[in-house]
Amino acid sequence: MTHAHITTWVVALILFVVAIAFQAKGHEKTKMVHMLLRLFYILIIATGAWILHSMSSFPFLYIVKVIVGLWVIGMMEMILVRTAKGKNTNVLWLQFIVAFVIVLYLGFKLPFGFSFFS
């Protein structure tokens, strides 16, 4: 299930970049890509919940990873919505980068994921 979770994250990040690019160009397919990205938010949460469900206990850092992962999803959504409205998104981008680095570190560091940093 870890591979499915990582795959949904990678696809969501690609869709996020595509949605940002489409918004910048005023493309008519922006709304469709944004809705598809929202579907992937749900898939990310579902696969993450499945991974948590398969664990025998919930160590504190996994709960932190869940919260930070939801923070990343929230920032992605807020960046897209505020960009569409023409509002400033500098603080949101900073939060997105910080949260994304934290969630990647936790995902690779914790024992249930890949042993990239261990």
N, C-alpha and C positions, 0 to 999 in steps of 0.2 A: 504494500500500500504506500510505502514511502516513495516509490518511483512514480506512482500516480499523482501523489501530492506535489512532487517536484515538477512533474510535467504540467500540471494545471497552473502552477506558479509561473513557469517559463512562458506558457501560452498567454497567460494574463498579462505578463510584462510586455510581450510582443504586441498584444492588442492595445495596451495602454499607449505604447509609443505610436502605433498606427493611428489611434484616436486623436492623440495630440497633433500629429502631423496633418491629419484630415481637418481638424479644427483650424489649424493655422492657414490652410489653403481654402477654407470654406467649402469643402467637399460635401456633396449631398448625402454620401453614405456614412457620415459621422455618427448620426443617431443609431444606425444599425450596428456599427462597430461598438458603440458605447453599450448598447443593450446586450450584445454578445459578451462583452467584458463583464457585465453584471451577472450573467449566467456563470461565468468562470469564477466570480467571487463566491457564488454559492457552492460550486464544485470544490474550491479551495477549502472552504469551511467544512464541507461534508467529508472530504478526505482527511483533513486534520482531525475532525471529530472521530473518524473511524480509527485513525492511528491511536488517539488517546484511549478509545474504548478497548483497544487490543492490549493495552498496558495493564499490569496488575496493580500498580499504584501510580499516583500523579505527583511526582516530585515538584517542588516549588518552581524550579526553572522552566519546567514545561508549561506551567500556568502563566509564567511571565512571557514565554514565547507565544502563547495563545493571545494574550492581551496585546503584545507588540505586533503580532501578525494582523490582528483586527485594526490596529492603529495604521498599519501600512495600507490596508484595503480602504480604510476611511480617507486617508490622504489621497489615494489615487482617485477616488470618487470626487472628493472636494476639489482637487486640482482640475479635473475635467469640467465640473459644473461651473466653477468660478472662471475658468478660461472662456467657456462659452458665453458667460455674462460679461466678459471684458473686464473683470476685476483683477486686482493684483494677487499673484500667487507665490510671491517670493518666500514668505514664511512657510507656506504649505510645502513647497519644494524642499526647504531645509528640513522640515519635520519628516517628510517622506524619506529623504536620504538617510537621516539619523536612524529612523525606525527600521529601514530596510537593512542597514548594516548590522544593527543589533539582532534582528531576526535571522539573518544569514549566519552570524556568528553562533547564536544559540542553536540553530538547526544543525550546523556542522560540528559543534562542540559536544552537544549532549549525546549520551551513549546510544540512543535509539536510532539516531540518524547515521549519516556517513561519517567515517572517522577522518575527516579532512584536516582538522586542527589537532587531533589527539595524537 
